């Protein structure tokens, strides 16, 4: 009687019931109809402005807020650099003056370099509200105006406004591109994995629904809380949804396929599959979500925004893959697996193959296997010594745009004019004294009051150092020390310095917090302290190895100028949280059999039965993150490459050849 009651509860439990599956699909269709128009508004809460990334109390942020109170300061400026190898001619000067006058005639007049081969001038235009679209249109207008120079004359349009426009151009259409490329990659890998003309459609459809619902939920939360979502945060959320959702689908399908061979009725098989795989999926998603929520403690708004976006995406994906996806599988029945339909009573096929050999080797010589794997990962981790310095504003492009190349030309021809202007704000009564102090700072080429209003004066200070060099940042630090507490220093270089300092503080706060939360969750889930420490230690070693591989690739393969300031924090969060994901799948399977078979045999069976599934899931997740490496933005490329490398190491090396043998080498721990 009790057995029949248990069968009934499993039979009609959501979403495995005959009626419930249709109800669930209907509810999701209704939710999707509501989510689509809401989610398409996600662009209205997206921004990549420095003010939205930096903490509100950062000095450069405070300068921006003060400058907005002073009329007449909202505008764009570009620098036009002309160069002729055998010397600027009088005709070149006439042409430059005509172009400048045609564009408005405001800004610095044409100036020739000491060697006579380079000429530069500035073009300025008001831009109330500093609208990014107006900036991009202005830069494009200037570029079109100088697009047909006299023969032998090269022209480059540069300056902060031009660089900003080029960065915006990189992100233009990136959401749609990322969505399409990620969908195509996941679809291709699912087709290869399942070798079925139908089965791959179900996980892809469920993940697509999850992505749209995630967009709607993120838009609603961001709008209500007044939070700005960066393009990077949104892009990573989409990758997480597709990657994690496909992982959960593959794990559930693998367990469902096993149950279909054991149970005749598909509803009972799905109920058993959900009871078997569901807790592991729930635990892994919960771990990733909690790890991402730790980012909310970060001072950098883009990092905390990523924590929110990622947590929303994983939560929506979890609900979708444990409700809608099982219902879709039940509606289509066994035939969706065609041509390899799992038949009732058919023997399991997991007893042979490469993963059986890997499992036998891991449990036969656990200490030697674990030591060898740890040594390999340790060698990879040595690559961390090659991790480059921070990327600056000019180093964020995979291909050097005109604005960056123009800055380099400007720096060579006009060393005293090559620096990006800094903005100093002070009380008008102190303006003369602050200007004198600023002009006397080593590294400052010139300082002069620009405008005033509302009792404040803006002083424009131009460093002599080339942008994104240590000399420039040292000048900012010296300038701040010289004018404090009577003035505040802002501008692009100051924003970059504030970003570095805030990110460094976030690393010391967020990384230990994520580690502590993940370890606590593991102890509660596994109820085994030693096993939890083994898993976390292995994941940390894998994180170091992945970032070490990335550091070498960034330098040797890609030739990047440095690494993004937040790369270690992001790689740590994803490396630890996602790495623990796969450990949970493996250890949960071991715990199921350990009390009955012992840890050694349970581990052998777990690696044999889950190795292929975990490897396939890892390949899909790595491929989705690798999509980021196809984008023309260095921080995205670096993150995508490092996380993809870490996921592959986790699934192909760490789980079967480090975690599994270490658990065997700790007898009795998993039988409890």
Secondary structure, 3 states (H helix, E strand, C coil): CHHHHHHHHHHHCCCCCCCHHHHHHHHHHHHHHHHHHHHCCHHHHECCCHHHHCCCCCHHHHHHHHHCCCCCCCEEEEEEEEECCCCCCHHHHHHHHHHHHHCCCCCCCCEECCCCCEEEEEEEEECHHHCHHHHHHHHHHHHHHCCCCCCCCEEEEECHHHHHHHHHHHHCCHHHHHHHHHHHHHHHHHHHHHCCCCHHHHHHHHHHHHHHHHHHHHHHHHHHHCCCECHHHHHHHHHHHHHHHHHHHHHHHHHHHHHHHHCCCHHHHHHHHHHHHHHHHHHHHHHHHHHHHHHHHCCCHHHHHHHHHHHHHHHHHHHHHHHHHHHHHHHHCHHHHCCCCCCCCCCCCCCCCHHHHHHHHHHHCHHHHHHHHHHHHHHHHHHHHHCCCECCHHHCECCCCHHHHHHHHHHHHCHHHCCCEEEEEEEHHHHHHHHHHHHCCCCEEEEEEEEEECCEEEEEEEECCCCCCHHHHHHHHHHHHHHCCCEEEECHHHHHHHHHHHHHHHHHHHHHHHHHHHHHHHHHHHCCHHHHHHHHHHHHHHHHHHHHHHHHHHHHHCCCCCECCCHHHHHHHHHHHHHHHHHHHHHHHHHHHHHHHCHHHHHHHHHHHHHHHHHHHHHHHHHHHHHHHHCCEHHHHHHHHHHHHHHHHHHHHHHHHHHHHHHHCCCCCCCC
